[in-house]
Amino acid sequence: MELSNSGNYVISSKIYANMKRWDDCAKMRVLMRQCGVSKTPGCSWIAIGARVHEFHVGDSLHHHLVIIYQLLNEEMKREGYVPKTDCI
């Protein structure tokens, strides 16, 4: 396992969480902190008109954020997407 790759810790933690192994899930996050590894924030791009906008997870400063989420929700519903929330 690549000890400096945050993705490995996050995926392992999510696998444990999905299996309801909460202690192991928490241990992965603690191990990540102990090793000084921080998670790379998620980033997305979306085109509105002729402009491409970039935003990050938790980004509340982007002035088009409400419009972006509305467009994404509408498009996802149109495509038949139903979120899986049983593992959250």
N, C-alpha and C positions, 0 to 999 in steps of 0.2 A: 504494500500500500504506500502511495506517495504521501509522506507525513506532512508535507507543506500544502497539499491540495485540499482546499476547504470543501470542495464538492464531495470528496470521499466521506468526510465526517457527516456532512448534511444528509447525504443519501443513506448512510448507515443509521443515522438518528431517525430518519423518516421510516425506514424499514422496521426498526424496533417499535416505533409509535404505531405503525399500521398493525403490528402483531400484538399491540397492547402491552408491550414490555417496557413500561414507563421508566423503570430504574436504569435499564440499559440505554434507553433513549437519552436520559439525562446525563449518564456517564459519558456518552459520546460528545455532548456539548461541553461538559467540563474538561474532557481530554483536549478538545479543540482549543479551549481557552488556555489550558496549562501549556500547550505546545506553541502558544502565541500565534495561532492561525485564526484569521478573521474571514468571515464569509464575504465573498464578492457580491455586491448588491445586484439584483436583477435589473436589466435594462431592456427597453423596447423602443421601436421606432414605428411611427405611423404617418402616412401621407394624408394631409388635409389640403385639398386643392392642389396647388403646385409646390407646397412646402412639406418637407419632412421634419417631423418633430420627434425629439428624443426625450424619454422620461424614465425615471428610475423608481423602483419599489419605494413606497412611502413619500414620493415626491409630491408635495402639496403646493409647491410654488409655481408650477407650470400653469400659465394663464389659460390654456386650452384643455385642462385636465377634465373638467366636467363634460365638455363636448366629446372628448376622446372616449371616456367611459360610456357615454350614451351611445355613441356610434358602435363601439365594440359589443355592448350588450345587445343592441338591435341586430347586428350582424350574426352574433352567436345564436340568438334565439331563432333567427330566420333559417340558419343552417341546422337547427334541431338540437343544439347543444343543451344538455342538462347537467349542471354541476354535480359532481360526486362529493357529498358532504359527510358521508358516514364515517370517514377516517379522520375527521377533524376534531 
